[in-house]
Structures are given as structure tokens and as C-alpha cells.
Amino acid sequence: MDLGEFMESCPDCAVPVDFEHLAGCGVAQCLVTGLRRRDCQGRHGCGEARWSGKRPGWMECAEFGWLQDAGFPDLNRLYRAAVWNREMCRWMKQDERLGE
């Protein structure tokens, strides 16, 4: 799959762009942690994640050059080496967050 590919509906819960993901969707993010909402163990509301047309984290991986051999995003590296910015609802490299 092309990292830049736009998808009209969520590949898991099938909601269209700009609609909130359905409960139990495996694509929806917790807007507090940036991780998958259905796996979130936090004691907080996860927010109303909406389908944007792109898989969460894939564009940041492409932007940071964090791709695996087959061209798929290295989400493990993203979760390990980047920081979730709650205000911007996106992953950022550590040095970007610190203003370096």
C-alpha cells in the first residue's frame, strides 16, 4: 500500500472521512497517547478520533524516513523514538519537540 494513499473509509470500521471511528475500531487512536484506542489502558477519555483518510502514524514514518525494507512504515520505531503531541494530534521527533 502506498503511504500517501487516501482511503475514503476506515479499513476497520468503514466510517467515511471526518466521522468518528466506531467503538472497538482497531485503527482509531487515543488522542491522549497516540496509541490504538482499543488497547488504551489509561484512566482518561481517549477523545473522538475521526477517520482522516490516512492510517495513523504512516505519514509521520514516511516524513521521518522510518520505513522497513518492504516500504511499510516502521511503527515500532515511531512509538519508541517519537513523542505524541496532543495539541497537534501527531507524532513528532524528539528533537522537534524540544525545539532543537
C-alpha positions as a LaTeX table, in Angstrom:
\begin{tabular}{lrrr}
\hline
Residue & $x$ (\AA) & $y$ (\AA) & $z$ (\AA) \\
\hline
Met1 & 0.00 & 0.00 & 0.00 \\
Asp2 & 1.26 & 3.47 & $-0.88$ \\
Leu3 & 1.88 & 5.53 & 2.27 \\
Gly4 & 0.23 & 8.52 & 0.70 \\
Glu5 & $-2.83$ & 6.62 & $-0.45$ \\
Phe6 & $-6.07$ & 8.29 & 0.56 \\
Met7 & $-8.84$ & 5.92 & 1.65 \\
Glu8 & $-12.45$ & 7.10 & 1.56 \\
Ser9 & $-13.37$ & 4.96 & 4.57 \\
Cys10 & $-11.61$ & 3.43 & 7.55 \\
Pro11 & $-10.30$ & $-0.04$ & 6.67 \\
Asp12 & $-11.51$ & $-1.43$ & 10.01 \\
Cys13 & $-14.81$ & 0.21 & 10.96 \\
Ala14 & $-15.73$ & 1.60 & 7.49 \\
Val15 & $-16.69$ & 5.11 & 8.64 \\
Pro16 & $-16.18$ & 7.80 & 5.99 \\
Val17 & $-13.70$ & 10.68 & 6.28 \\
Asp18 & $-14.44$ & 13.17 & 9.10 \\
Phe19 & $-16.63$ & 10.71 & 11.01 \\
Glu20 & $-15.76$ & 9.33 & 14.44 \\
His21 & $-14.46$ & 5.77 & 14.46 \\
Leu22 & $-16.85$ & 3.17 & 15.84 \\
Ala23 & $-16.28$ & 1.56 & 19.24 \\
Gly24 & $-13.72$ & $-1.25$ & 19.05 \\
Cys25 & $-12.09$ & 0.03 & 15.84 \\
Gly26 & $-8.51$ & $-1.19$ & 15.57 \\
Val27 & $-7.41$ & 1.91 & 13.63 \\
Ala28 & $-8.74$ & 4.62 & 15.96 \\
Gln29 & $-6.16$ & 6.42 & 18.07 \\
Cys30 & $-6.33$ & 7.54 & 21.67 \\
Leu31 & $-5.94$ & 11.29 & 21.27 \\
Val32 & $-4.16$ & 11.47 & 24.64 \\
Thr33 & $-1.43$ & 8.88 & 23.95 \\
Gly34 & $-1.46$ & 8.49 & 20.14 \\
Leu35 & $-1.67$ & 4.71 & 20.52 \\
Arg36 & $-4.55$ & 2.47 & 19.47 \\
Arg37 & $-7.70$ & 3.46 & 21.34 \\
Arg38 & $-8.97$ & $-0.07$ & 21.84 \\
Asp39 & $-5.72$ & $-1.06$ & 23.60 \\
Cys40 & $-5.52$ & 2.08 & 25.74 \\
Gln41 & $-5.08$ & 1.35 & 29.44 \\
Gly42 & $-5.12$ & 4.98 & 30.53 \\
Arg43 & $-7.61$ & 6.35 & 33.01 \\
His44 & $-8.73$ & 9.16 & 30.75 \\
Gly45 & $-11.16$ & 9.81 & 27.94 \\
Cys46 & $-9.47$ & 8.94 & 24.66 \\
Gly47 & $-11.23$ & 11.65 & 22.67 \\
Glu48 & $-13.24$ & 11.39 & 19.49 \\
Ala49 & $-10.78$ & 10.18 & 16.89 \\
Arg50 & $-12.10$ & 10.71 & 13.39 \\
Trp51 & $-11.05$ & 8.97 & 10.19 \\
Ser52 & $-8.79$ & 11.30 & 8.20 \\
Gly53 & $-8.39$ & 9.18 & 5.09 \\
Lys54 & $-4.89$ & 8.02 & 6.10 \\
Arg55 & $-3.68$ & 5.41 & 8.56 \\
Pro56 & $-2.42$ & 6.87 & 11.85 \\
Gly57 & 1.36 & 7.21 & 12.06 \\
Trp58 & 2.05 & 6.22 & 8.45 \\
Met59 & 2.64 & 9.75 & 7.19 \\
Glu60 & 4.95 & 10.58 & 10.09 \\
Cys61 & 7.00 & 7.44 & 9.39 \\
Ala62 & 7.35 & 8.49 & 5.76 \\
Glu63 & 8.22 & 12.06 & 6.77 \\
Phe64 & 10.90 & 10.84 & 9.21 \\
Gly65 & 12.27 & 8.25 & 6.76 \\
Trp66 & 11.36 & 5.40 & 9.11 \\
Leu67 & 10.39 & 2.70 & 6.64 \\
Gln68 & 11.03 & $-1.03$ & 6.67 \\
Asp69 & 12.63 & $-2.90$ & 3.77 \\
Ala70 & 9.29 & $-3.51$ & 2.06 \\
Gly71 & 8.46 & 0.20 & 2.23 \\
Phe72 & 5.96 & $-0.17$ & 5.06 \\
Pro73 & 6.10 & 2.25 & 7.98 \\
Asp74 & 8.21 & 1.25 & 10.96 \\
Leu75 & 5.52 & 1.92 & 13.56 \\
Asn76 & 7.55 & 0.19 & 16.28 \\
Arg77 & 10.31 & 2.78 & 15.78 \\
Leu78 & 7.73 & 5.56 & 15.70 \\
Tyr79 & 6.26 & 4.50 & 19.06 \\
Arg80 & 9.74 & 4.04 & 20.55 \\
Ala81 & 11.55 & 7.10 & 19.21 \\
Ala82 & 8.88 & 9.75 & 18.66 \\
Val83 & 6.66 & 11.71 & 21.04 \\
Trp84 & 2.91 & 12.17 & 20.66 \\
Asn85 & 1.92 & 15.84 & 20.54 \\
Arg86 & $-1.60$ & 16.06 & 21.96 \\
Glu87 & $-2.21$ & 19.61 & 20.77 \\
Met88 & $-1.23$ & 18.86 & 17.17 \\
Cys89 & $-2.56$ & 15.26 & 17.21 \\
Arg90 & 0.58 & 13.95 & 15.53 \\
Trp91 & 3.87 & 12.21 & 16.24 \\
Met92 & 6.99 & 14.34 & 16.42 \\
Lys93 & 10.67 & 13.50 & 16.55 \\
Gln94 & 12.19 & 14.07 & 19.99 \\
Asp95 & 14.40 & 16.93 & 18.77 \\
Glu96 & 11.44 & 18.72 & 17.12 \\
Arg97 & 9.51 & 18.64 & 20.38 \\
Leu98 & 12.45 & 20.13 & 22.26 \\
Gly99 & 12.95 & 22.88 & 19.67 \\
Glu100 & 16.43 & 21.71 & 18.69 \\
\hline
\end{tabular}
